[in-house]
Amino acid sequence: MEKGSIRYTKGFQEKRNIRIPWYLSLGENRYREMELKGKVALITGAARRVGREIALILAQHGTSIVIHYRRSQKEALDLKKKVKAFGVEACLVRADFSSQTKPLQPMIRHFVSAIYRKVHRVDILINNAAIFYPTPFGKIKERDWDEFFTVNLKAPFFLAQEVGMRMAKAKSGKIINIADWTGFRPYMRYLPYAISKSGLMTATVGLAKNLAPHVQVNSIAPGPILPARGMTPQQMKIVSERTLLKRFGDPRDIAETVRFLCAAGDFITGALIPVDGGALIA
Ligand SMILES: NC(=O)c1ccc[n+]([C@@H]2O[C@H](COP(=O)([O-])OP(=O)(O)OC[C@H]3O[C@@H](n4cnc5c(N)ncnc54)[C@H](OP(=O)(O)O)[C@@H]3O)[C@@H](O)[C@H]2O)c1
């Protein structure tokens, strides 16, 4: 035998007498996939748009869905029906994360406990709910700042802490924070939004470290996927032009990335995946 290599003695490799470097023999097969069938996912802001697509893709692959919504009850009920049509369970939970009169953390604690009483476990948490509106510089109010930070950063962080600790105890779980590429390159008129998403990306890294080794925490940074309310075709064109691919993406682009991270991305944690048509590097 050559120095620095071993002969593999198992399976088809033995028959083909393949020589492989010694270091590859250390790990037999360490690749792991999480079976989505039979799992439970909690998705915030799931009733419409991107959240809805994530719910449908996971349900299609056998995951039961806890559909969180705030105002979109009709859409949430419709989604529940569609999710159930895939032969999995679905339930609705309502919560407004923007409360500026009551402390958020006890509310989140109560919210998560109620979910665990209902479904007994959460294998996947998708922090998708967010607010987005323009805040021109010079006119930014402290109220705006607080609202962006509460809904887009504090709520996902405390949800991840609450659910993540339970996942760590169960020795399994995936958390995905939906951020935004503008967290790195803020639009001038959306500064508090961009800073909240930038914080969410930093939180992802810290959560990944704290919840390792059994829970993986990652973030996805979408580029333009769906136009914001009131966006004109001309504004859409300008936004498209800022991507390398010169177009908007589709909610399915985000949903499929979520599916990949949950099912096959078992060796990925603390990562940020831009799904932005190259906007970040354009
Ligand atoms: N769309 C894009 O092109 C794009 C681009 C970059 C990043 N993203 C990120 O991707 C995610 C999904 O995007 P989207 O456009 O589908 O989001 P969206 O429609 O703007 O919001 C998603 C959901 O968040 C929920 N929500 C808002 N305020 C809330 C509050 N105070 N408490 C609880 N829930 C609240 C709403 O639920 P109800 O409808 O039930 O009230 C809403 O349906 C967001 O995190 C967004 O920042 C999106």
The ligand as an SDF file (V2000), in Angstrom:
LIG
                    3D

 48 52  0  0  0  0  0  0  0  0999 V2000
  -40.7160   40.6590   -0.9560 N   0  0  0  0  0  0  0  0  0  0  0  0
  -39.4530   40.8840   -1.2560 C   0  0  0  0  0  0  0  0  0  0  0  0
  -39.1150   41.1570   -2.4050 O   0  0  0  0  0  0  0  0  0  0  0  0
  -38.3970   40.7930   -0.1840 C   0  0  0  0  0  0  0  0  0  0  0  0
  -37.1100   41.2550   -0.4670 C   0  0  0  0  0  0  0  0  0  0  0  0
  -36.1410   41.1520    0.5240 C   0  0  0  0  0  0  0  0  0  0  0  0
  -36.4540   40.6110    1.7540 C   0  0  0  0  0  0  0  0  0  0  0  0
  -37.7260   40.1790    1.9880 N   0  0  0  0  0  0  0  0  0  0  0  0
  -38.0290   39.6030    3.3040 C   0  0  0  0  0  0  0  0  0  0  0  0
  -38.6920   38.3650    3.0980 O   0  0  0  0  0  0  0  0  0  0  0  0
  -39.7200   38.1670    4.0690 C   0  0  0  0  0  0  0  0  0  0  0  0
  -41.0520   37.9370    3.3670 C   0  0  0  0  0  0  0  0  0  0  0  0
  -41.2970   39.0010    2.4510 O   0  0  0  0  0  0  0  0  0  0  0  0
  -42.7870   39.4490    2.0810 P   0  0  0  0  0  0  0  0  0  0  0  0
  -42.6560   40.5290    1.0810 O   0  0  0  0  0  0  0  0  0  0  0  0
  -43.5940   38.2430    1.7740 O   0  0  0  0  0  0  0  0  0  0  0  0
  -43.2260   40.0650    3.4950 O   0  0  0  0  0  0  0  0  0  0  0  0
  -44.5130   40.9780    3.8070 P   0  0  0  0  0  0  0  0  0  0  0  0
  -45.6190   40.6200    2.9060 O   0  0  0  0  0  0  0  0  0  0  0  0
  -44.0880   42.4200    3.8180 O   0  0  0  0  0  0  0  0  0  0  0  0
  -44.7990   40.5700    5.3280 O   0  0  0  0  0  0  0  0  0  0  0  0
  -44.9680   39.2250    5.7000 C   0  0  0  0  0  0  0  0  0  0  0  0
  -45.9450   39.1180    6.8360 C   0  0  0  0  0  0  0  0  0  0  0  0
  -45.4240   39.7040    8.0170 O   0  0  0  0  0  0  0  0  0  0  0  0
  -46.5020   39.8230    8.8970 C   0  0  0  0  0  0  0  0  0  0  0  0
  -46.3200   40.9420    9.8360 N   0  0  0  0  0  0  0  0  0  0  0  0
  -46.0950   42.2310    9.5430 C   0  0  0  0  0  0  0  0  0  0  0  0
  -46.0910   42.9710   10.6790 N   0  0  0  0  0  0  0  0  0  0  0  0
  -46.2860   42.1030   11.7000 C   0  0  0  0  0  0  0  0  0  0  0  0
  -46.4120   42.2470   13.0990 C   0  0  0  0  0  0  0  0  0  0  0  0
  -46.3470   43.4350   13.6930 N   0  0  0  0  0  0  0  0  0  0  0  0
  -46.6300   41.1510   13.8570 N   0  0  0  0  0  0  0  0  0  0  0  0
  -46.7310   39.9350   13.2790 C   0  0  0  0  0  0  0  0  0  0  0  0
  -46.6430   39.7370   11.9490 N   0  0  0  0  0  0  0  0  0  0  0  0
  -46.4320   40.8050   11.1690 C   0  0  0  0  0  0  0  0  0  0  0  0
  -47.7430   40.1100    8.0400 C   0  0  0  0  0  0  0  0  0  0  0  0
  -48.7850   39.2140    8.4460 O   0  0  0  0  0  0  0  0  0  0  0  0
  -50.3640   39.5730    8.1900 P   0  0  0  0  0  0  0  0  0  0  0  0
  -50.4840   39.7420    6.7110 O   0  0  0  0  0  0  0  0  0  0  0  0
  -51.0720   38.3990    8.7090 O   0  0  0  0  0  0  0  0  0  0  0  0
  -50.6450   40.8390    8.9330 O   0  0  0  0  0  0  0  0  0  0  0  0
  -47.2480   39.8580    6.6140 C   0  0  0  0  0  0  0  0  0  0  0  0
  -48.1280   39.0950    5.8350 O   0  0  0  0  0  0  0  0  0  0  0  0
  -39.6930   39.4100    4.9540 C   0  0  0  0  0  0  0  0  0  0  0  0
  -38.9090   39.1410    6.0780 O   0  0  0  0  0  0  0  0  0  0  0  0
  -39.0250   40.4600    4.0900 C   0  0  0  0  0  0  0  0  0  0  0  0
  -38.3780   41.4670    4.8430 O   0  0  0  0  0  0  0  0  0  0  0  0
  -38.6970   40.2570    1.0590 C   0  0  0  0  0  0  0  0  0  0  0  0
  1  2  1  0
  2  3  2  0
  2  4  1  0
  4  5  1  0
  4 48  2  0
  5  6  2  0
  6  7  1  0
  7  8  2  0
  8  9  1  0
  8 48  1  0
  9 10  1  0
  9 46  1  0
 10 11  1  0
 11 12  1  0
 11 44  1  0
 12 13  1  0
 13 14  1  0
 14 15  2  0
 14 16  1  0
 14 17  1  0
 17 18  1  0
 18 19  2  0
 18 20  1  0
 18 21  1  0
 21 22  1  0
 22 23  1  0
 23 24  1  0
 23 42  1  0
 24 25  1  0
 25 26  1  0
 25 36  1  0
 26 27  1  0
 26 35  1  0
 27 28  2  0
 28 29  1  0
 29 30  1  0
 29 35  2  0
 30 31  1  0
 30 32  2  0
 32 33  1  0
 33 34  2  0
 34 35  1  0
 36 37  1  0
 36 42  1  0
 37 38  1  0
 38 39  2  0
 38 40  1  0
 38 41  1  0
 42 43  1  0
 44 45  1  0
 44 46  1  0
 46 47  1  0
M  CHG  2   8   1  16  -1
M  END
$$$$
